[in-house]
């Protein structure tokens, strides 16, 4: 069996820096996913509100046309 040589300080520091960079990338990706989900939910909420207003306006216009056509 080959005995493992202990790492030099420089190699250890480099390994720690690489591990830290990898961990930061994973955190950034998770944060980006959460941020994207939040933005998507906000856009959906705004779109729902606009759709509700559009439906209300169409119903009001239909009632106005009905009144104008059949009142005379």
HUSUL-V679797 format. One line per field, one symbol per residue. psi: psi as a letter, one per 20 degrees, with the letter a starting at -180 (. if undefined). burial: + if it has 16 or more other ideal C-beta (glycine too) atoms within 10 Angstrom, else -. A space follows every 50 residues. Layout:
psi = ???
burial = ???
This chain:
psi = qpppqqqrgghgggggggggggghggggggghgggggggggggggghggg gggggggggghggggggggih.
burial = -------------------------------------------------- ----------------------
